[in-house]
């Protein structure tokens, strides 16, 4: 009995220490309460879960983004970024309009420059994206940089692999970063074949023991391709056959997968390249330097779209992605069109959407009717009641699974990227969004949203409020777990 008492006292001491660490280390109140409840009411396993998944990497920066060691040169580069952004802002006030404060937020928070002279193409689904990607890779002359959360060993994955191998043999420098969790199907023979053919390939965070791997919780969710320093792709579409809707999807024999992506031609690619360099030097343990051949500073002929990149992760002092979305919402005067597959916005974004709707802005949200996670869907639905009461219109996509991550604000701000509207994208994952200022692309993205509504069902507020109590309770319980999802 003495040993039992000693073990109980020891466990209580450990529990108190862990609780104090959670309180000190976790910045989000909701996450703090969720982790405290977990470690207190789920003995031992709760503590193991916290140390496996709950460590606050934002306080412990995963790695430094300092590419240039020479401080004088670095300060000069920062001065040039600020100066060029201010110049571009002044010369494009008609395009940027009220978005100047969003431009300054991204500049001040993460030194993301405002670039002009870009051509941005909106791509729909895998069948719209992959032909352009394959052509861009085929035309590469100097380098190909690819960074993906999911790269699968399937038909499109192998087509791209064969092309990367061919380009490497031609002398093109090919570098690949893949997430060790999301791209686990290529970790062995697939990657070895790439490496043996001259492609440099590294997992972003190598996972030694998956069940209790702390790094499993900090995933590289980015989807970036940069070709020859002037052409890039970014958005929600991973390298996987599931994103390609063939005849089987059209006939309903497999799930229809709806997603969106951007192709960027022009200097807007430079910050995507910068992100790749930072991530590459971290995972490859190299010191790849930002040479001029990798950062082509010339406008695309005849193009005039303004682009900024919003990116953040556990390596960032703040959640740049969340702050940029919040700022864009607050800028809205007429309309917000939001599409997201995972809607767990947290109180800050939730209140911003409610304020916008109550203030007379038309707010429409398109979310999945068919989801790949019942628990996440339940947590998302728990937010709908108060949004509907505030006048937000919510639609559930029924044609298939909608994986689109986009937002259109009024008729001049367009956002497409990798970030979901949830805690994981805001706090845990490495994410990247492209922000485009201008009426042309906003019009295209708005038309795309309205087209998707043709395959969606609007939630009727009165019927939604009258749903059975047990459903609402289940959703509230799922919402309690949302910081951990």
DOTI-548945 format. One record per residue (C-alpha): x, y, z negated. Coordinates in pm, 1 decimal. Each point is the difference from the previous one (the first is absolute). Example, Ala and Ser with C-alpha at 12.3 -4.5 7.8 and 13.67 -1.06 7.14 Angstrom:
<recs>
[[1230.0 -450.0 -780.0]] [[137.0 344.0 66.0]] 
</recs>
This chain:
<recs>
[[0.0 0.0 0.0]] [[290.7 235.7 -68.4]] [[117.7 -40.8 359.0]] [[-348.6 74.8 126.2]] [[-11.7 316.7 -208.5]] [[345.1 104.9 122.3]] [[-102.3 -56.3 362.5]] [[-320.1 199.5 -53.7]] [[192.3 290.5 -150.1]] [[255.6 -16.1 280.4]] [[-277.2 0.4 263.0]] [[-171.5 298.2 -163.9]] [[328.6 194.3 2.4]] [[55.7 -85.7 366.7]] [[-359.2 98.1 79.7]] [[37.4 337.8 -173.5]] [[327.0 69.0 184.1]] [[-155.9 -92.7 336.2]] [[-304.0 219.9 -70.8]] [[226.2 293.2 -86.2]] [[195.7 -55.7 319.6]] [[-321.5 -5.6 204.4]] [[-115.4 325.9 -158.5]] [[336.9 167.1 58.0]] [[72.5 -142.7 344.5]] [[-337.2 7.3 181.9]] [[-105.9 341.3 127.8]] [[-356.8 -90.3 101.4]] [[-249.5 -5.6 -286.9]] [[-213.6 -260.9 175.0]] [[296.9 -228.5 58.5]] [[120.6 50.8 -357.1]] [[-335.6 -110.4 -141.2]] [[-20.6 -294.0 242.0]] [[345.3 -128.1 -95.9]] [[-65.6 51.7 -372.7]] [[-322.2 -201.7 21.3]] [[180.4 -269.5 197.1]] [[292.4 -49.2 -240.5]] [[-221.2 18.1 -310.0]] [[-280.3 -232.1 110.1]] [[199.9 -243.6 216.7]] [[274.8 -121.8 -235.7]] [[345.9 -63.4 146.3]] [[-125.7 -19.8 360.7]] [[-101.7 366.2 -14.4]] [[350.7 99.7 -107.3]] [[156.6 -215.2 272.0]] [[-233.0 157.3 256.5]] [[95.2 351.2 -108.4]] [[373.9 -65.6 21.5]] [[-46.9 -170.9 336.2]] [[-222.5 261.2 161.0]] [[-42.9 303.9 -221.6]] [[340.0 166.4 -32.9]] [[-18.9 364.2 105.3]] [[254.5 24.9 279.8]] [[-87.9 364.1 64.6]] [[188.7 80.5 -323.3]] [[287.2 -226.5 98.9]] [[34.9 90.9 369.1]] [[49.2 -314.4 205.8]] [[276.5 168.6 197.9]] [[136.9 338.8 95.9]] [[-108.1 162.2 327.6]] [[322.0 199.4 18.2]] [[138.2 -90.6 343.6]] [[259.7 276.4 27.6]] [[263.8 -7.2 -273.2]] [[151.5 340.0 85.5]] [[-200.4 242.2 -217.7]] [[89.3 304.7 209.7]] [[-115.5 -171.2 319.8]] [[-311.2 -127.6 -174.9]] [[-94.5 347.1 -124.7]] [[46.2 137.4 351.3]] [[-226.2 -272.0 142.6]] [[-266.7 79.5 -259.7]] [[24.6 368.8 88.9]] [[-47.7 -84.4 368.6]] [[-303.0 -222.1 -73.0]] [[-167.0 276.1 -202.0]] [[86.4 268.8 254.5]] [[-122.4 -203.5 297.5]] [[-323.2 -93.2 -177.2]] [[-73.6 362.9 -83.0]] [[72.6 100.5 361.4]] [[-221.0 -274.5 140.5]] [[-273.3 96.9 -242.1]] [[4.6 363.6 111.6]] [[5.0 -90.2 369.0]] [[-290.3 -243.6 -32.6]] [[-244.3 172.0 -234.8]] [[-285.8 -53.4 248.3]] [[58.2 -377.3 -15.9]] [[86.2 -34.9 -368.8]] [[-274.1 239.2 -116.2]] [[-77.0 -47.8 -372.3]] [[235.6 -298.2 -9.7]] [[300.7 219.0 -86.6]] [[-31.9 -94.6 -367.8]] [[11.9 -370.4 92.1]] [[310.2 68.5 210.8]] [[165.5 168.4 -299.0]] [[-101.6 -280.8 -235.6]] [[174.7 -263.3 213.5]] [[300.1 226.7 53.7]] [[42.5 86.3 -368.1]] [[-79.4 -345.9 -133.7]] [[205.2 -216.9 235.9]] [[178.8 229.9 248.1]] [[-219.4 -132.3 279.8]] [[41.4 245.3 290.3]] [[-279.7 131.5 217.3]] [[90.4 -97.3 355.5]] [[-152.7 130.3 322.4]] [[14.3 -112.2 362.1]] [[-129.7 -351.6 -71.5]] [[-228.2 -217.9 205.4]] [[-212.9 -217.3 -228.5]] [[-203.9 -289.3 137.4]] [[-277.2 -168.8 -199.0]] [[13.0 -377.8 45.6]] [[-289.7 -232.1 -79.9]] [[57.4 -350.8 -136.5]] [[279.1 -236.5 96.9]] [[-113.0 -17.6 360.3]] [[55.7 375.4 25.2]] [[326.0 11.9 -193.9]] [[209.4 -299.4 100.9]] [[21.9 57.5 377.7]] [[142.9 345.9 -71.6]] [[237.3 -137.8 -263.6]] [[127.9 -269.9 234.5]] [[57.3 255.9 277.6]] [[180.0 237.3 -239.2]] [[227.9 -278.6 -126.6]] [[72.1 -112.6 354.7]] [[103.4 354.3 94.9]] [[231.6 45.5 -303.2]] [[354.1 105.0 87.5]] [[174.5 88.8 -328.5]] [[-179.3 -140.4 -304.3]] [[-317.5 -164.4 -129.5]] [[-97.8 38.8 -365.2]] [[-292.7 -205.8 -131.3]] [[-140.1 -4.3 -354.8]] [[-312.2 -202.5 -79.0]] [[-196.4 -129.9 -295.0]] [[-139.7 -296.0 196.0]] [[192.9 -157.3 286.2]] [[-144.8 -340.9 79.3]] [[143.1 -300.7 179.9]] [[-275.8 -10.8 261.3]] [[-46.2 82.7 368.4]] [[51.5 378.9 -16.3]] [[268.4 -39.1 -264.9]] [[195.8 -231.2 227.4]] [[-48.2 221.8 306.3]] [[150.3 289.9 -191.4]] [[275.0 -224.4 -139.5]] [[99.1 -116.8 348.3]] [[10.9 359.9 119.1]] [[211.9 107.8 -298.7]] [[242.6 -283.8 70.8]] [[23.1 99.9 366.4]] [[62.1 366.7 -85.2]] [[266.2 -91.1 -257.4]] [[180.5 -205.6 263.9]] [[-13.0 300.3 234.4]] [[188.1 202.8 -262.3]] [[-292.1 188.7 -154.3]] [[36.4 30.8 -377.5]] [[-297.8 -178.6 -155.0]] [[-79.4 23.9 -371.3]] [[-297.3 -163.2 -176.3]] [[-130.7 49.1 -353.7]] [[-272.2 -238.5 -111.8]] [[-182.3 -26.8 -331.0]] [[98.4 -325.8 -166.8]] [[-353.8 -58.5 -126.6]] [[-213.1 118.4 291.6]] [[230.9 -155.4 263.9]] [[73.6 -323.8 -181.3]] [[-80.5 -209.5 311.5]] [[314.7 130.4 178.9]] [[244.3 -13.0 -290.8]] [[185.8 -311.8 109.1]] [[64.3 -132.9 352.8]] [[-171.7 294.8 170.1]] [[232.3 257.0 -158.3]] [[302.4 -226.0 41.8]] [[-67.0 -13.7 375.0]] [[-14.3 379.6 14.1]] [[323.9 37.5 -192.8]] [[183.3 -261.3 207.7]] [[-96.6 198.1 311.9]] [[144.0 327.7 -125.6]] [[-301.7 155.7 -172.2]] [[62.1 134.7 -349.6]] [[-289.6 -104.8 -224.7]] [[-48.5 41.6 -375.1]] [[-285.8 -45.0 -245.4]] [[-84.3 325.4 -173.9]] [[-9.7 -158.2 -343.7]] [[127.6 -356.6 -11.7]] [[-228.8 -218.1 -211.8]] [[180.6 -278.5 -182.6]] [[-286.8 -131.5 -212.2]] [[-340.0 111.4 121.7]] [[-229.8 -91.9 -292.8]] [[166.5 244.8 -240.7]] [[185.1 227.1 240.6]] [[-17.0 359.6 -119.4]] [[82.5 120.4 350.2]] [[-307.7 -180.9 134.6]] [[-207.9 289.5 -128.4]] [[201.6 262.9 186.9]] [[-63.4 -84.7 362.4]] [[126.6 174.1 309.7]] [[-337.1 56.6 163.5]] [[139.9 222.7 276.3]] [[-41.3 -75.1 371.3]] [[265.4 196.4 187.9]] [[159.0 -37.3 341.9]] [[254.6 252.5 128.9]] [[149.1 -39.0 348.4]] [[299.4 206.6 112.3]] [[-73.3 271.6 -257.1]] [[-283.9 166.6 189.5]] [[-285.7 -252.9 18.0]] [[-176.6 -149.0 -299.1]] [[-300.8 -198.5 -116.0]] [[-172.0 23.9 -338.9]] [[-336.6 -110.0 -133.0]] [[-191.6 -291.6 -145.7]] [[69.4 -277.3 252.6]] [[250.1 -266.2 -106.9]] [[173.7 -241.9 236.4]] [[-255.6 -278.8 0.5]] [[-240.1 -168.1 242.4]] [[-293.3 77.9 -229.3]] [[5.5 362.4 119.8]] [[-51.4 -102.8 363.7]] [[-365.9 -46.2 80.8]] [[-17.9 -257.8 277.2]] [[-306.2 -169.4 150.2]] [[-51.0 -206.2 -316.1]] [[-33.4 314.0 -210.5]] [[-236.1 157.2 249.7]] [[-217.8 -314.4 -8.6]] [[2.4 -14.2 -378.6]] [[208.3 -317.8 -20.2]] [[260.8 177.4 -209.2]] [[-19.5 317.7 -203.5]] [[23.9 325.6 193.5]] [[285.3 210.4 -139.8]] [[-38.8 375.4 30.6]] [[306.7 221.5 -55.5]] [[175.3 316.4 120.2]] [[356.5 109.6 71.0]] [[190.8 304.4 127.3]] [[265.2 14.9 268.1]] [[215.2 312.8 -41.5]] [[227.1 133.6 274.9]] [[215.6 289.3 -114.2]] [[178.7 140.7 -306.9]] [[-276.0 -120.3 -234.9]] [[182.5 -334.7 10.7]] [[299.1 145.6 -187.1]] [[-149.5 -40.7 -347.7]] [[-103.5 -357.4 81.0]] [[363.7 -57.4 93.5]] [[112.3 157.5 -326.4]] [[-226.7 -235.7 -196.8]] [[137.8 -296.3 190.2]] [[358.9 106.8 -73.7]] [[-74.1 30.9 -372.1]] [[-172.8 -337.4 -14.0]] [[270.8 -162.1 213.6]] [[288.3 118.9 -214.7]] [[-183.4 -131.9 -306.3]] [[-82.4 -347.5 127.2]] [[306.9 -56.2 222.5]] [[244.0 152.7 -253.0]] [[146.8 211.3 279.5]] [[65.5 371.7 47.2]] [[-158.6 62.8 336.6]] [[59.6 368.1 74.9]] [[-242.5 242.2 171.6]] [[197.3 49.6 321.3]] [[-145.2 219.1 280.7]] [[-64.3 -303.0 223.1]] [[-258.9 -120.9 -251.8]] [[-176.6 334.9 -47.2]] [[-97.3 141.7 338.4]] [[-112.2 359.4 -46.2]] [[-189.0 86.0 316.7]] [[-369.8 58.6 65.2]] [[-184.8 -245.6 218.4]] [[-60.3 154.7 341.7]] [[-337.1 173.3 20.6]] [[-107.1 -99.5 -351.8]] [[-99.4 240.6 -275.7]] [[-133.7 -196.1 -298.0]] [[130.9 78.3 -349.2]] [[100.1 -296.5 -216.7]] [[106.6 -47.5 -360.4]] [[66.5 -325.7 -183.6]] [[-124.8 -77.3 -351.5]] [[185.2 -285.3 -168.5]] [[45.5 -119.2 -355.2]] [[65.9 -302.8 -214.7]] [[166.1 -101.5 -325.2]] [[304.5 192.0 124.5]] [[-193.1 330.0 -0.9]] [[-29.3 237.1 -297.7]] [[-365.4 62.7 92.7]] [[-269.4 -180.2 195.9]] [[41.0 205.0 317.0]] [[-256.1 -207.3 190.0]] [[-268.7 53.0 -262.3]] [[77.4 371.7 -36.9]] [[-16.8 56.3 376.0]] [[-336.9 -177.3 26.1]] [[-128.2 200.9 -295.8]] [[115.9 324.8 158.9]] [[-159.7 -87.9 332.5]] [[-330.7 -74.1 -174.5]] [[15.1 331.0 -184.9]] [[60.1 185.8 328.9]] [[-324.5 -125.5 152.6]] [[-265.8 259.1 74.2]] [[-233.6 -195.3 226.5]] [[72.9 -371.5 28.0]] [[204.4 -291.7 -136.9]] [[-0.4 -334.5 183.0]] [[177.8 -269.0 -202.5]] [[59.2 -363.6 96.5]] [[173.9 -239.6 -235.8]] [[-2.7 -378.3 -52.6]] [[68.1 29.7 -374.9]] [[-172.4 280.6 -186.0]] [[119.0 29.1 -360.4]] [[73.4 373.6 0.1]] [[54.9 79.9 -366.0]] [[-160.0 295.0 -174.8]] [[199.5 269.8 180.8]] [[-98.1 -93.5 356.7]] [[-348.0 -104.1 -112.1]] [[-69.7 340.2 -155.4]] [[145.6 181.1 302.3]] [[-242.5 -184.1 230.0]] [[-291.1 74.2 -233.3]] [[94.2 368.9 -22.3]] [[22.9 22.2 379.9]] [[-342.1 -161.7 48.4]] [[-167.1 207.5 -272.7]] [[155.5 309.7 156.2]] [[-174.5 -60.4 330.8]] [[268.0 -193.0 190.1]] [[-129.1 -298.2 198.0]] [[190.2 -296.7 -145.8]] [[-34.4 -338.2 171.8]] [[184.3 -313.4 -109.4]] [[29.7 -317.4 208.0]] [[91.8 -310.2 -202.4]] [[-5.6 -375.2 66.1]] [[-325.1 -190.5 -7.1]] [[210.9 -311.8 53.9]] [[307.4 0.3 -224.3]] [[304.3 -220.8 -49.2]] [[-23.0 50.6 -379.0]] [[-326.6 -35.6 -191.8]] [[156.3 140.4 -316.8]] [[134.2 312.5 172.7]] [[-331.9 47.8 178.7]] [[-188.3 -24.6 -329.8]] [[231.1 258.4 -156.7]] [[-53.4 229.8 299.6]] [[-377.4 -30.0 -19.2]] [[8.1 113.2 -363.0]] [[89.3 349.7 124.7]] [[-286.1 25.0 247.9]] [[-276.6 93.7 -245.1]] [[152.3 329.7 -108.1]] [[115.0 84.5 353.4]] [[-350.9 -56.6 135.9]] [[-146.3 215.1 -278.0]] [[238.1 278.4 109.0]] [[-122.6 -14.7 359.4]] [[279.0 -210.8 154.1]] [[-116.0 -223.6 287.1]] [[143.6 -352.4 -12.6]] [[-2.6 -255.3 282.0]] [[94.3 -369.9 -5.8]] [[163.7 -140.0 314.8]] [[-172.0 -319.4 118.4]] [[166.7 -94.6 329.4]] [[301.6 -151.5 -173.0]] [[267.0 109.2 -246.9]] [[90.8 368.2 21.0]] [[364.6 50.1 -92.8]] [[14.9 362.2 121.1]] [[167.1 258.3 -227.7]] [[-90.6 340.5 142.5]] [[-137.6 336.2 -100.4]] [[-121.7 295.0 207.0]] [[-48.0 336.8 -170.3]] [[-211.8 254.4 185.1]] [[118.2 7.7 360.4]] [[375.4 46.0 -40.1]] [[159.1 -240.0 -254.5]] [[44.6 -368.0 91.5]] [[163.2 -259.2 -223.9]] [[86.2 -354.6 103.7]] [[234.4 -225.9 -191.0]] [[65.4 -298.7 -219.6]] [[-142.4 124.6 -330.2]] [[-327.0 -131.8 -133.8]] [[-213.9 210.0 -230.9]] [[103.7 -189.0 -313.2]] [[237.4 -13.2 -295.0]] [[240.5 -236.6 172.8]] [[58.5 233.8 293.3]] [[22.6 306.5 -222.2]] [[231.1 -140.4 -269.2]] [[155.0 -335.4 89.6]] [[50.5 -49.4 372.1]] [[239.2 170.7 238.7]] [[-242.4 174.7 237.8]] [[7.3 244.3 291.7]] [[-269.8 212.7 164.8]] [[22.7 225.5 304.4]] [[-175.6 337.2 -28.7]] [[-85.7 164.5 332.0]] [[-128.9 357.7 27.6]] [[-210.0 94.4 300.2]] [[-346.1 -29.2 152.6]] [[81.7 -249.3 277.2]] [[92.7 -295.8 -218.7]] [[-255.2 90.9 -267.4]] [[-266.7 -18.4 270.6]] [[123.3 -342.9 111.8]] [[13.1 -133.6 -355.1]] [[-344.3 141.4 -75.9]] [[-141.7 -167.7 311.2]] [[161.0 -326.7 -109.2]] [[-160.0 31.5 -345.0]] [[-343.9 64.8 149.3]] [[44.6 -296.5 233.9]] [[77.1 -224.0 -298.7]] [[-318.5 122.7 -169.5]] [[-192.3 -167.9 283.5]] [[108.0 -331.6 -154.5]] [[-63.6 106.9 -358.5]] [[-295.4 11.9 -237.2]] [[-63.3 310.0 -209.0]] [[-56.1 -56.2 -370.7]] [[-335.9 139.8 -106.3]] [[46.4 174.9 -331.8]] [[-335.9 -93.3 -154.8]] [[37.0 -369.7 82.1]] [[360.9 0.4 -120.7]] [[-92.9 154.1 -336.1]] [[-270.5 -266.9 -50.1]] [[235.9 -294.9 36.4]] [[-11.4 -262.6 -278.7]] [[180.0 87.5 -321.5]] [[215.4 -313.8 12.7]] [[148.7 112.7 335.0]] [[84.2 342.3 -136.2]] [[152.7 -157.5 -311.2]] [[217.8 -233.1 208.3]] [[119.5 296.8 206.1]] [[78.7 198.6 -315.5]] [[205.0 -289.7 -133.8]] [[188.0 -19.4 331.2]] [[58.4 375.7 -26.1]] [[164.3 -48.3 -340.4]] [[250.5 -228.5 170.3]] [[50.4 233.1 297.7]] [[332.3 145.9 -122.8]] [[136.8 -355.3 7.4]] [[-134.9 -101.3 343.2]] 
</recs>
